[in-house]
Amino acid sequence: MSTIDTIKEQIENNSVLLYMKGTPRMPQCGFSAQSVQALMACGEKFAFVNILENPDIRAELPKFANWPTFPQLWVEGELVGGCDIIVEMANNGELEPLIKNAAGNSQEND
């Protein structure tokens, strides 16, 4: 399977997916840490991919997404954005309903 196919499969199979540096328990950059905090505050489970352990994904995802930086938040197959957008959405109350809706939809599909 190509790296792009792997990325597409990850995005398809996870209603809320964060491509990040490190893990939610051990973020390896401040932007990933801020993004994880905002997502965790929504109270729903989310999937993640540690791009530091996946150099092929780290190289290919920015081209696939047309988004150059990490972290990247994907919700229901759509790129939401990076840290600044995630934090802004959390601060203005847009993130939690988006995440809760996506999590609810994925549970209905289980």
Buried (B, 14 or more C-beta within 10 A) or exposed (E): EEBBEBBBEBBEEBBBBBBBBBBBEEBEBEBBBBBBBBBEEBEBBBBBBBBBEBEEBBEBBBEBBEBEEBBBBBBBEEBBBBBEBBBEBBEEEEBBEBBBBBBEEBEEEE
